Amino acid sequence: MRISFLLHNAFGIGGTIRTTFNLAQALAERHEVEIISILRHREEPNFSLDPRVRVRALVDLRTEREDPRHRRPPKVFPAAEYRFDQYSALTDERIANCLAGLDSDVVIGTRPGLNVHLALQGPRHAVLVGQEHLTLDNHPPGLRNELRRVYPRLDALTTVTHADADAYRRKMRLPGVRVEALPNSVPPPALPPADSSAKIVVAAGRLVRVKRYDLLIRSFARVAAERPDWQLRIYGRGEERERLRALINELGLYNNVFLMGTAPAMEAEWVKGSIGASTSSFEPFGMTLVEAMRCGLPVVSTDCPHGPGEIITPGKDGRLVPVGDQHALSEALLDLIQNDELRRTMSEAALANSRRFDPVPIIGQAEALFTELHEAKASGHRERPPLRVRVGARLVNRGHLVRDAAFAAAVSTMRTMRRGNR
Amino acid sequence: MSQGTVEEAPRVDCRVDREGRITFELNLPEARAPQLLLRLRPRKGQEETMGHAVELVAVPEEPGRWRAELGANPRLSEGRWDAYLLPETDRPRLRALPGLRDLRVLAPTASAEPSLDEGVLRVRLPYATKDGFLSVRAWQRAGHAEVVRLEPGQHAVTVHGRLLGPEFGPGAAAVLRRRGKEGPERETELTAGENGAFTFTADYRELPTDPGAAAVWNVLVRPDTGARPVRVGRLLDDVADRKNVFVYPTSTVRGFTYWPYFTLDNDLSIQVDPATETPGD
């Protein structure tokens, strides 16, 4: 099959980019695969990519940032999408042209706004797959309604957790659309796993508020007081860096807590530690949890929606603590820190249990799904339903629709006011 | 994307073992007698003077995979050694890219006892340069004072560390030396413990300042009255660029800010700057 991915920016850093690369290069073993990066701002991607996967960009920000069309807001890309401000009349035009000329068998969108493009403009002959790497429940109401309007035109929708797939089935009417959970995959590390002897707790992710590294640092104050021989290393960069630095100074943790910056290969950093930590208040999947486990680290994580609870088996290969609970977090970390034997058995369990996220079974699942849809399409295709939501279809859906519509109206008013203030 | 990769240097994986050996491994499918070159990076505008070629040996049962081992020899003098590959003798050298660097034995809480060779500490640390290439940091110190922890206070910073090489004797002291030609020096009392352990407190108020002038004070330890002071720094873990990772708070004392920090070479210094007046002060 010829498979095309639509990706916001293949040249950035983040879980969606990594998981798309993993899937793309695994599929490239047997299929012709390309990644269409809507934006590009540098020469080479940050993550390495199998050369068999072709990458092309639609808008090159290095030369086209000042294009007048790029200063006008988009019409197709939904206003309630998180990346709305990075899209424009220029991206609308380029994506539309790209999709019109695409002769791929399967086209996969990797974020809500791109799935909207795909649903509205995707080639008739192709299988159209929307991927949800975030969660339905966390989307603003205006976005939920736009998705509700256009997603029936997709052939399949994949989520990264079962919880999110359930939410889509429950709260949206998507007749004829396959809704399936397709977890992110993490390849087996090349390095031998950690041996649980190092006195280092490792966390990794963008330094942004939702990751709640402030909570992790605060909870580590008690750990450092009881076990000053232990370190916390936080990898990543982001807008919270200076605030986190100030917090480390305020708590006097500069000998125990370190903001490490980005690492070119996290794998080599995980194996220096013996416990992984994730303290997000929202984690649609939680790639770093699986990465840490695949390197032999049990993970202490907040039980936030939706990923951690579907990755960690509490008490076996890690711990789940309530979101925002600093005390429980310190306790859980100290439990593992104070008990070498527990850490060792959890480390072994983490290695064994994380194998279910290996690319082989997960790519197998994705490939089977794409092949099945491709064959169904080839043997008499399903008509794409017209737009317009049929209000009154089912009461439960209608309830969600009406609620979202009311919220959306309120939000768009606020948005208009915000724009006016700029 | 695939264009240009043919001429691109391969990624080189590195591993440091408990004996301090560095093993390099890489794929070079076409090569027959490739070599790994380490070149001491010269100062800006100067010529390369020092280099070592390390033999690459074919890895058994892994066609196209090559391995080089860097044992105690050659000794690398202090500096940054950029890694290059010479696929064939008549081909131009390629700058090596970093692959996976397994430095877990260097991680601070797992580190093996540092070994000194006739009183000289030699540290080698493979790292990725800012522009994304593979290089090896090397330190070679006849005597070294390793920082274990810093406790910055309101007017002072207390340094806990460990002396490697020379032993403490009468007249041991910490020495602060202002950078620049014939910069002044200040001595501070030092408490020596067992096994080379030491503690001293550098009081910022004892450092002379010139109105409006910034200065940097290097921190050293003098093992005894007649001994040559050795530099205080932190070299014994896996962190190659410490300056932005091991960051300590700044204090303001009598119109100057004092910031204990690790230099680009991972040595300890104190940066002194005139405090900027805040409006309304």
Interface residues (C-beta under 8 A of the other chain):
Chain A: E44 P45 S48 L49 P51 R52 V53 R54 V55 A190 L191 A194 S197 A198 K199 I200 D229 W230 Q231 R245 N249 Y254 N255 F258 L259 M260 G261 P264 A265 E267 A268 V271 K272
Chain B: M1 S2 T5 R11 D13 P98 G99 L100 R101 D102 L103 R104 A107 P108 T109 A110 A128 G132 R149 L150 E151 P152 D238 N244 V245 F246 V247 Y248 P249
